[in-house]
Amino acid sequence: VNTGDTVITATSSFARIKLSDGGYVVLRPNTRFQIADYNYSEKPEENRSVFSLLKGGFRAVTGLIGKRNRNAVSYRTAVATIGIRG
């Protein structure tokens, strides 16, 4: 899966996307999820993680990008209910 790709799950399927920085995203059934921009490199200032939820639902755990720079991680959606743990 690369930057610009859209992942779509079917009616009774889930998808788990493991990211190179150690984070992951779990997509619920009937979801359209786009990797708008993702870059993980040795230089922290170049790291970014931008995702767009077009339809459905997901659960995400941030990896090293979010731990190094919270502002480098972004989730875009029209409407959201957010729960934060930890």
N, CA, C and O atoms as a GROMACS GRO file, in nm:
protein
  344
    1VAL      N    1   0.086  -0.117   0.000
    1VAL     CA    2   0.000   0.000   0.000
    1VAL      C    3   0.090   0.123   0.000
    1VAL      O    4   0.184   0.132   0.080
    2ASN      N    5   0.063   0.216  -0.086
    2ASN     CA    6   0.147   0.335  -0.102
    2ASN      C    7   0.067   0.463  -0.083
    2ASN      O    8  -0.056   0.461  -0.077
    3THR      N    9   0.137   0.574  -0.075
    3THR     CA   10   0.073   0.705  -0.067
    3THR      C   11  -0.020   0.724  -0.187
    3THR      O   12   0.017   0.699  -0.302
    4GLY      N   13  -0.142   0.769  -0.158
    4GLY     CA   14  -0.241   0.791  -0.263
    4GLY      C   15  -0.335   0.674  -0.282
    4GLY      O   16  -0.439   0.689  -0.347
    5ASP      N   17  -0.302   0.557  -0.229
    5ASP     CA   18  -0.387   0.439  -0.244
    5ASP      C   19  -0.509   0.447  -0.153
    5ASP      O   20  -0.505   0.509  -0.046
    6THR      N   21  -0.618   0.384  -0.197
    6THR     CA   22  -0.740   0.372  -0.118
    6THR      C   23  -0.765   0.225  -0.090
    6THR      O   24  -0.762   0.142  -0.182
    7VAL      N   25  -0.788   0.192   0.035
    7VAL     CA   26  -0.818   0.054   0.076
    7VAL      C   27  -0.967   0.047   0.105
    7VAL      O   28  -1.021   0.130   0.178
    8ILE      N   29  -1.033  -0.053   0.046
    8ILE     CA   30  -1.177  -0.071   0.062
    8ILE      C   31  -1.204  -0.209   0.119
    8ILE      O   32  -1.153  -0.309   0.068
    9THR      N   33  -1.284  -0.215   0.227
    9THR     CA   34  -1.321  -0.344   0.284
    9THR      C   35  -1.463  -0.379   0.243
    9THR      O   36  -1.547  -0.292   0.221
   10ALA      N   37  -1.489  -0.509   0.232
   10ALA     CA   38  -1.621  -0.558   0.191
   10ALA      C   39  -1.714  -0.565   0.312
   10ALA      O   40  -1.677  -0.529   0.423
   11THR      N   41  -1.835  -0.613   0.289
   11THR     CA   42  -1.939  -0.617   0.391
   11THR      C   43  -1.901  -0.691   0.517
   11THR      O   44  -1.930  -0.644   0.627
   12SER      N   45  -1.837  -0.805   0.505
   12SER     CA   46  -1.805  -0.883   0.625
   12SER      C   47  -1.655  -0.903   0.643
   12SER      O   48  -1.611  -1.009   0.687
   13SER      N   49  -1.577  -0.801   0.609
   13SER     CA   50  -1.432  -0.815   0.621
   13SER      C   51  -1.370  -0.698   0.697
   13SER      O   52  -1.422  -0.586   0.698
   14PHE      N   53  -1.258  -0.728   0.760
   14PHE     CA   54  -1.176  -0.628   0.827
   14PHE      C   55  -1.041  -0.628   0.758
   14PHE      O   56  -1.005  -0.725   0.692
   15ALA      N   57  -0.966  -0.520   0.772
   15ALA     CA   58  -0.830  -0.515   0.719
   15ALA      C   59  -0.741  -0.454   0.827
   15ALA      O   60  -0.779  -0.358   0.893
   16ARG      N   61  -0.622  -0.510   0.843
   16ARG     CA   62  -0.523  -0.456   0.937
   16ARG      C   63  -0.402  -0.414   0.855
   16ARG      O   64  -0.342  -0.496   0.787
   17ILE      N   65  -0.369  -0.287   0.863
   17ILE     CA   66  -0.255  -0.232   0.789
   17ILE      C   67  -0.146  -0.200   0.890
   17ILE      O   68  -0.163  -0.115   0.978
   18LYS      N   69  -0.033  -0.269   0.879
   18LYS     CA   70   0.080  -0.242   0.967
   18LYS      C   71   0.172  -0.144   0.896
   18LYS      O   72   0.211  -0.166   0.781
   19LEU      N   73   0.207  -0.036   0.965
   19LEU     CA   74   0.288   0.070   0.907
   19LEU      C   75   0.436   0.050   0.941
   19LEU      O   76   0.469  -0.015   1.040
   20SER      N   77   0.522   0.105   0.859
   20SER     CA   78   0.667   0.084   0.876
   20SER      C   79   0.723   0.150   1.003
   20SER      O   80   0.834   0.116   1.045
   21ASP      N   81   0.650   0.242   1.064
   21ASP     CA   82   0.697   0.305   1.188
   21ASP      C   83   0.649   0.230   1.312
   21ASP      O   84   0.673   0.275   1.425
   22GLY      N   85   0.582   0.116   1.293
   22GLY     CA   86   0.535   0.036   1.405
   22GLY      C   87   0.389   0.060   1.440
   22GLY      O   88   0.334  -0.014   1.522
   23GLY      N   89   0.326   0.157   1.381
   23GLY     CA   90   0.184   0.182   1.405
   23GLY      C   91   0.099   0.090   1.320
   23GLY      O   92   0.150   0.018   1.235
   24TYR      N   93  -0.032   0.093   1.343
   24TYR     CA   94  -0.122   0.014   1.260
   24TYR      C   95  -0.261   0.076   1.257
   24TYR      O   96  -0.297   0.156   1.342
   25VAL      N   97  -0.337   0.035   1.156
   25VAL     CA   98  -0.475   0.080   1.137
   25VAL      C   99  -0.560  -0.044   1.112
   25VAL      O  100  -0.523  -0.129   1.030
   26VAL      N  101  -0.672  -0.055   1.181
   26VAL     CA  102  -0.766  -0.164   1.158
   26VAL      C  103  -0.893  -0.102   1.098
   26VAL      O  104  -0.955  -0.014   1.157
   27LEU      N  105  -0.929  -0.151   0.980
   27LEU     CA  106  -1.047  -0.100   0.910
   27LEU      C  107  -1.166  -0.191   0.935
   27LEU      O  108  -1.154  -0.313   0.929
   28ARG      N  109  -1.280  -0.132   0.962
   28ARG     CA  110  -1.404  -0.206   0.985
   28ARG      C  111  -1.470  -0.241   0.851
   28ARG      O  112  -1.428  -0.191   0.747
   29PRO      N  113  -1.573  -0.327   0.853
   29PRO     CA  114  -1.644  -0.360   0.729
   29PRO      C  115  -1.704  -0.236   0.662
   29PRO      O  116  -1.739  -0.138   0.728
   30ASN      N  117  -1.714  -0.241   0.530
   30ASN     CA  118  -1.771  -0.132   0.449
   30ASN      C  119  -1.698   0.000   0.468
   30ASN      O  120  -1.761   0.104   0.487
   31THR      N  121  -1.567  -0.005   0.463
   31THR     CA  122  -1.486   0.115   0.486
   31THR      C  123  -1.406   0.150   0.362
   31THR      O  124  -1.356   0.062   0.291
   32ARG      N  125  -1.394   0.281   0.336
   32ARG     CA  126  -1.305   0.334   0.233
   32ARG      C  127  -1.206   0.425   0.304
   32ARG      O  128  -1.245   0.524   0.364
   33PHE      N  129  -1.078   0.392   0.297
   33PHE     CA  130  -0.972   0.458   0.373
   33PHE      C  131  -0.857   0.491   0.279
   33PHE      O  132  -0.806   0.403   0.210
   34GLN      N  133  -0.816   0.617   0.276
   34GLN     CA  134  -0.711   0.660   0.185
   34GLN      C  135  -0.584   0.696   0.260
   34GLN      O  136  -0.588   0.766   0.361
   35ILE      N  137  -0.472   0.650   0.209
   35ILE     CA  138  -0.341   0.691   0.261
   35ILE      C  139  -0.305   0.818   0.183
   35ILE      O  140  -0.249   0.810   0.073
   36ALA      N  141  -0.338   0.932   0.238
   36ALA     CA  142  -0.319   1.059   0.168
   36ALA      C  143  -0.171   1.093   0.155
   36ALA      O  144  -0.126   1.136   0.048
   37ASP      N  145  -0.094   1.075   0.263
   37ASP     CA  146   0.049   1.104   0.261
   37ASP      C  147   0.115   1.028   0.375
   37ASP      O  148   0.075   1.043   0.491
   38TYR      N  149   0.214   0.947   0.344
   38TYR     CA  150   0.286   0.872   0.447
   38TYR      C  151   0.433   0.868   0.412
   38TYR      O  152   0.470   0.824   0.303
   39ASN      N  153   0.516   0.914   0.504
   39ASN     CA  154   0.660   0.909   0.485
   39ASN      C  155   0.726   0.885   0.620
   39ASN      O  156   0.707   0.962   0.714
   40TYR      N  157   0.803   0.778   0.629
   40TYR     CA  158   0.878   0.746   0.751
   40TYR      C  159   1.024   0.735   0.712
   40TYR      O  160   1.062   0.648   0.634
   41SER      N  161   1.106   0.824   0.767
   41SER     CA  162   1.248   0.824   0.734
   41SER      C  163   1.332   0.843   0.860
   41SER      O  164   1.278   0.863   0.969
   42GLU      N  165   1.460   0.837   0.844
   42GLU     CA  166   1.553   0.854   0.956
   42GLU      C  167   1.553   0.998   1.008
   42GLU      O  168   1.586   1.021   1.124
   43LYS      N  169   1.516   1.093   0.924
   43LYS     CA  170   1.511   1.233   0.964
   43LYS      C  171   1.371   1.264   1.018
   43LYS      O  172   1.276   1.267   0.940
   44PRO      N  173   1.356   1.287   1.148
   44PRO     CA  174   1.223   1.311   1.207
   44PRO      C  175   1.146   1.426   1.144
   44PRO      O  176   1.023   1.421   1.139
   45GLU      N  177   1.214   1.529   1.095
   45GLU     CA  178   1.144   1.644   1.037
   45GLU      C  179   1.078   1.609   0.902
   45GLU      O  180   0.993   1.684   0.855
   46GLU      N  181   1.116   1.498   0.841
   46GLU     CA  182   1.057   1.456   0.714
   46GLU      C  183   0.941   1.358   0.733
   46GLU      O  184   0.872   1.325   0.637
   47ASN      N  185   0.920   1.311   0.855
   47ASN     CA  186   0.815   1.214   0.883
   47ASN      C  187   0.676   1.278   0.878
   47ASN      O  188   0.657   1.388   0.929
   48ARG      N  189   0.581   1.208   0.817
   48ARG     CA  190   0.442   1.253   0.817
   48ARG      C  191   0.350   1.135   0.791
   48ARG      O  192   0.387   1.038   0.724
   49SER      N  193   0.231   1.146   0.846
   49SER     CA  194   0.132   1.040   0.836
   49SER      C  195  -0.005   1.107   0.826
   49SER      O  196  -0.056   1.159   0.925
   50VAL      N  197  -0.064   1.105   0.705
   50VAL     CA  198  -0.192   1.170   0.682
   50VAL      C  199  -0.287   1.068   0.618
   50VAL      O  200  -0.258   1.014   0.512
   51PHE      N  201  -0.400   1.044   0.684
   51PHE     CA  202  -0.498   0.947   0.636
   51PHE      C  203  -0.634   1.014   0.623
   51PHE      O  204  -0.666   1.107   0.697
   52SER      N  205  -0.716   0.964   0.529
   52SER     CA  206  -0.851   1.016   0.510
   52SER      C  207  -0.951   0.901   0.518
   52SER      O  208  -0.938   0.802   0.447
   53LEU      N  209  -1.049   0.916   0.605
   53LEU     CA  210  -1.159   0.820   0.613
   53LEU      C  211  -1.271   0.871   0.525
   53LEU      O  212  -1.332   0.974   0.554
   54LEU      N  213  -1.298   0.801   0.417
   54LEU     CA  214  -1.400   0.842   0.321
   54LEU      C  215  -1.536   0.786   0.358
   54LEU      O  216  -1.639   0.848   0.331
   55LYS      N  217  -1.536   0.665   0.420
   55LYS     CA  218  -1.660   0.600   0.459
   55LYS      C  219  -1.625   0.489   0.558
   55LYS      O  220  -1.521   0.425   0.544
   56GLY      N  221  -1.710   0.466   0.657
   56GLY     CA  222  -1.690   0.353   0.748
   56GLY      C  223  -1.624   0.391   0.879
   56GLY      O  224  -1.646   0.500   0.932
   57GLY      N  225  -1.544   0.299   0.931
   57GLY     CA  226  -1.480   0.322   1.060
   57GLY      C  227  -1.344   0.254   1.068
   57GLY      O  228  -1.316   0.160   0.994
   58PHE      N  229  -1.261   0.303   1.160
   58PHE     CA  230  -1.128   0.245   1.178
   58PHE      C  231  -1.079   0.267   1.320
   58PHE      O  232  -1.133   0.349   1.394
   59ARG      N  233  -0.977   0.193   1.355
   59ARG     CA  234  -0.907   0.208   1.482
   59ARG      C  235  -0.760   0.221   1.448
   59ARG      O  236  -0.708   0.144   1.367
   60ALA      N  237  -0.691   0.318   1.509
   60ALA     CA  238  -0.550   0.340   1.477
   60ALA      C  239  -0.466   0.350   1.603
   60ALA      O  240  -0.510   0.402   1.705
   61VAL      N  241  -0.345   0.299   1.593
   61VAL     CA  242  -0.244   0.314   1.698
   61VAL      C  243  -0.123   0.377   1.630
   61VAL      O  244  -0.069   0.321   1.534
   62THR      N  245  -0.081   0.492   1.679
   62THR     CA  246   0.032   0.561   1.617
   62THR      C  247   0.163   0.492   1.651
   62THR      O  248   0.177   0.430   1.757
   63GLY      N  249   0.257   0.503   1.560
   63GLY     CA  250   0.390   0.447   1.578
   63GLY      C  251   0.490   0.555   1.614
   63GLY      O  252   0.456   0.651   1.683
   64LEU      N  253   0.612   0.540   1.566
   64LEU     CA  254   0.720   0.634   1.599
   64LEU      C  255   0.697   0.775   1.546
   64LEU      O  256   0.744   0.872   1.605
   65ILE      N  257   0.627   0.787   1.433
   65ILE     CA  258   0.601   0.921   1.380
   65ILE      C  259   0.524   1.003   1.483
   65ILE      O  260   0.560   1.117   1.512
   66GLY      N  261   0.418   0.947   1.539
   66GLY     CA  262   0.338   1.016   1.639
   66GLY      C  263   0.410   1.038   1.770
   66GLY      O  264   0.387   1.138   1.837
   67LYS      N  265   0.498   0.947   1.806
   67LYS     CA  266   0.573   0.962   1.931
   67LYS      C  267   0.678   1.072   1.919
   67LYS      O  268   0.706   1.142   2.016
   68ARG      N  269   0.737   1.087   1.800
   68ARG     CA  270   0.841   1.188   1.779
   68ARG      C  271   0.781   1.327   1.757
   68ARG      O  272   0.837   1.427   1.802
   69ASN      N  273   0.668   1.333   1.686
   69ASN     CA  274   0.608   1.462   1.653
   69ASN      C  275   0.457   1.443   1.634
   69ASN      O  276   0.413   1.396   1.529
   70ARG      N  277   0.378   1.479   1.734
   70ARG     CA  278   0.232   1.462   1.726
   70ARG      C  279   0.169   1.535   1.610
   70ARG      O  280   0.071   1.488   1.552
   71ASN      N  281   0.225   1.650   1.574
   71ASN     CA  282   0.169   1.729   1.465
   71ASN      C  283   0.190   1.667   1.328
   71ASN      O  284   0.130   1.711   1.230
   72ALA      N  285   0.274   1.564   1.319
   72ALA     CA  286   0.302   1.498   1.191
   72ALA      C  287   0.198   1.392   1.158
   72ALA      O  288   0.202   1.334   1.050
   73VAL      N  289   0.106   1.365   1.250
   73VAL     CA  290   0.002   1.264   1.229
   73VAL      C  291  -0.133   1.332   1.216
   73VAL      O  292  -0.170   1.415   1.299
   74SER      N  293  -0.207   1.295   1.111
   74SER     CA  294  -0.336   1.358   1.087
   74SER      C  295  -0.435   1.255   1.031
   74SER      O  296  -0.400   1.175   0.944
   75TYR      N  297  -0.559   1.260   1.083
   75TYR     CA  298  -0.668   1.176   1.033
   75TYR      C  299  -0.779   1.270   0.988
   75TYR      O  300  -0.829   1.350   1.068
   76ARG      N  301  -0.817   1.261   0.862
   76ARG     CA  302  -0.921   1.348   0.807
   76ARG      C  303  -1.051   1.270   0.790
   76ARG      O  304  -1.051   1.156   0.741
   77THR      N  305  -1.161   1.331   0.831
   77THR     CA  306  -1.293   1.270   0.812
   77THR      C  307  -1.398   1.380   0.820
   77THR      O  308  -1.376   1.485   0.881
   78ALA      N  309  -1.513   1.355   0.759
   78ALA     CA  310  -1.620   1.454   0.760
   78ALA      C  311  -1.685   1.462   0.899
   78ALA      O  312  -1.711   1.572   0.948
   79VAL      N  313  -1.710   1.348   0.961
   79VAL     CA  314  -1.773   1.340   1.093
   79VAL      C  315  -1.700   1.232   1.171
   79VAL      O  316  -1.662   1.129   1.115
   80ALA      N  317  -1.679   1.255   1.302
   80ALA     CA  318  -1.604   1.154   1.379
   80ALA      C  319  -1.649   1.148   1.524
   80ALA      O  320  -1.693   1.247   1.582
   81THR      N  321  -1.635   1.029   1.580
   81THR     CA  322  -1.645   1.007   1.723
   81THR      C  323  -1.509   0.954   1.764
   81THR      O  324  -1.463   0.854   1.710
   82ILE      N  325  -1.446   1.018   1.860
   82ILE     CA  326  -1.309   0.983   1.896
   82ILE      C  327  -1.302   0.932   2.038
   82ILE      O  328  -1.362   0.988   2.129
   83GLY      N  329  -1.228   0.824   2.056
   83GLY     CA  330  -1.197   0.772   2.188
   83GLY      C  331  -1.047   0.759   2.200
   83GLY      O  332  -0.983   0.698   2.114
   84ILE      N  333  -0.989   0.814   2.304
   84ILE     CA  334  -0.844   0.809   2.323
   84ILE      C  335  -0.814   0.730   2.449
   84ILE      O  336  -0.872   0.755   2.555
   85ARG      N  337  -0.723   0.635   2.436
   85ARG     CA  338  -0.683   0.554   2.550
   85ARG      C  339  -0.536   0.574   2.577
   85ARG      O  340  -0.455   0.587   2.485
   86GLY      N  341  -0.501   0.578   2.703
   86GLY     CA  342  -0.360   0.583   2.741
   86GLY      C  343  -0.302   0.719   2.755
   86GLY      O  344  -0.184   0.734   2.786
   0.00000   0.00000   0.00000
